[in-house]
Amino acid sequence: MAENSYEQDPYAGFLVPPERALAEPIRAWMRTSGAYGRVVEPGSGITPNIIVEVSVTELYGDFRKPTQPTSTMGMHFICCETQDGAPRRVVLDKFLSHSTPLERKNASALMAAWDADLREIMNEINSAFTKTISIDHQ
């Protein structure tokens, strides 16, 4: 609403925490990018050689400018090499954030903008991961 003023909509809430809701789309992006090799589900019997931890740091709609509402999504990615299933060393530690103008001031426009934010963030992290791994293995 203003620089230090927020309004929470009691009718618009998350059914599950955002990190949990975004986990499968993030894994799907990682699978299709080809940058990560095989991507396993949590609890899999396969021991990964890299673990990626993702935290959602920002997820909101900014309606302070009535004619220019935007979405914002931010994530923190930590990628660790593992040895015998335990984290060994961090190969990538990156915060990424993206904002998208909303088509309208409603929940469906906000969701569409968050989809665009996620797409941009995943493209950036996939590129960063690919560069880091190729430099690291030269």
N, C-alpha and C positions, 0 to 999 in steps of 0.2 A: 504494500500500500504506500509506504514511504521508505526513506533510507533505512530507518531502524524500526519499522512497524510492519507487522505481518498479520494476516488474517487467515485463520484456518477454517476451511469449509467443513462443517460437521457431517455433511452428506457425501463428501468426496474423500474416501480413504482407501488405503491399500488393503486388500484381502489377505495378502501375505507380505512379509517384509520385502522391500525392493531388491535386496541382494539375492534373496531366494527366487523371486520372480524373474530376475535377469540371468540367473545361473544357466538355464538351458539355452536361451538365445546366445549367450556368450560362448558356451561350448559348441553350439552349432556353427557360429562364425569361425571359431578356431578349427573345427573339422574341415569346413569347406575352403578355408584359406590355403591349406596345404603347408603353412609355415611351421606348424607344431607337430607334424607327423601324426601318430595316432593319439586321439583324445579319449581318455577313459572316463567313465562315470565314477562318482564318489562311491567308495565301498567295493570297487572292482578288485579282483584277485591279481590283476596285472600291476606290477610295481613300476611307476613312471620314473623316467630319468630326469624330468623337469616337472616341477609343481608350479602352478600359477594361482596366486591368491588375488582376489579382486574384492575391493571394498567400494561401495557407493558412497561418495563424499558429498555430492550435491544432486538434488533431484527436486526441481520446483518449477512453477510457472511464475514469471515476473510480470505483474500487471500494473506496475507503477505508472507507466506511460500508456494511457488508455488506447491510443492509436497505434502503439508499437508493442504489444505483448510478446513475450518470448518464453521459450522453455530453456532450462539449463539442466545438463546432466554432467556430473563429474565422477571420475573413478580413479582409484589408486591400484595399480598393478604391480605385484612383486613376483618375479620369476626366479625360482631357485633350482639349481642343479641338485640332484639327490644322489646319495650313495647308500645302498642297502635300504632304500625307502626313507631315509632321513635327510632333511635339508642339509646341504653341504656349503654352498656358496650362492649368493645373490648374483644373477647375471643381468637383471634388469629391474629397476625400481623407478616407476614413472607415474606421475599424476597427469591425467588428461581431462579436459573439460570442453564442452561444446554447447553453444546456444543457437537456437533456431527461432526465427520469427514465426508467430502463430498466424494461421489463416483467419481464425475467429477466436473469440474469447469463450471457449467452451471446452469441456473435458475431452471430446473426441479430437479436437484440434491439438490439444496439449499432448495427447497420446501419440498422434501422428508426428508431432515435432520431436517427442522423445525417441521415437523410432529413428528419425533422421539423425538425432544426436548420437544414438547408439551406433548407427552405421558409420558415422564419421570417426567416433572414438575407436571402434574396432579396426577400421582401415588404418588409423594412425598407430595403434598398438601392434598390429600385424606387421606393419612396415618397420617399426622400431625393433620388434623381436627378430625379424629376419636379418636386419643389419647387425644387431648385437651378436646373434648366433654365428653369422658368417665371419664376422671380425674375430670372434672368440675362438673359432675353430680353424683359423689360418695358421 
